[in-house]
Amino acid sequence: MVDITLLFTRNYFPPEQAAKAGKMYIEWLKDNPPDPTVDKTLCILVLSAEDGNIMVVGIGQIGKGKEKEALAAATAQSLFIAREVEGFKFKVEVTLDLAEAYKLIGMTAPDV
C-alpha cells in the first residue's frame, strides 16, 4: 500500500464569473508559483455543480510533513480569488489514505 496525503480543493462560482475566476487564478500564480515540495498537482477537474455553478476540483499530493503549509497556501489562494469573484465559494481539505489514517491511531492498516 502506498502512503499518500492528498490536498483536495473544491471551488464553486457562477458561470458568468468564469473568466474573472480564471484571470484571478493566473494573477495568483504570477506571485505564487507552485512549490512541488509542498503540494504537487495530480489533477484539476472542471465540472458542473448540481446548483448550476461551475465546480473546479483540485487534487494534489502533499509533501511529507507539509500538511499545514499546503492547507495554508490553498486557503490563501482561494481567499485571493474570492475577493474579486462574486459568488465564489471554496472548501479545502487534507485527506489521508488508509495507511496514513491508521498511523494517526497508532495502528498499521490492514491489507485491502
TAKA-V87882 format. One record per pair of residues at least 12 apart in sequence whose ideal C-beta (glycine too) atoms are under 8 Angstrom apart, sorted by the first residue. I is the first residue (numbers start at 0). GAP is how many residues later the second one is. Records with the same first field share a line. If there is no record, write none. Layout:
BEGIN
I: GAP + GAP
END
This chain:
BEGIN
0: 96 + 97 + 98 + 108 + 110 + 111
1: 95 + 97
2: 94 + 96 + 97
3: 57 + 93 + 96
4: 56 + 57 + 62 + 89 + 90 + 91 + 92 + 95
5: 36 + 53 + 54 + 55 + 56 + 88 + 89 + 90 + 91
6: 32 + 51 + 52 + 53 + 54 + 55 + 63 + 64 + 67 + 85 + 86 + 87 + 88
7: 49 + 50 + 51 + 84 + 85 + 86 + 87
8: 47 + 48 + 49 + 50 + 51 + 65 + 69 + 81 + 82 + 83 + 84
9: 45 + 46 + 47 + 48 + 80 + 81
10: 44 + 45 + 47 + 67 + 70 + 77 + 78 + 79
11: 37 + 39 + 41 + 42 + 43 + 44 + 75 + 76 + 77 + 78
12: 40 + 41 + 72 + 74 + 75 + 76
13: 38 + 39 + 40 + 72 + 73
14: 37 + 38 + 39
16: 68 + 69 + 70 + 71
17: 36
19: 64 + 65
20: 33 + 35 + 60 + 64 + 67
23: 56 + 57 + 60 + 61
24: 52 + 56
26: 53
27: 49 + 52 + 53
31: 41 + 44 + 45
34: 38
35: 27
36: 26 + 29
37: 24 + 25 + 28 + 31 + 32 + 35
38: 21 + 22 + 23 + 24 + 27 + 30 + 31 + 34 + 35
39: 20 + 21 + 23
40: 17 + 18 + 19
41: 17 + 18 + 19
42: 15 + 16
43: 12 + 13 + 14 + 15
44: 12 + 13 + 14
52: 34
57: 16
61: 32
66: 27
69: 24
70: 21 + 23
73: 18
74: 17
77: 12 + 14
97: 14
END
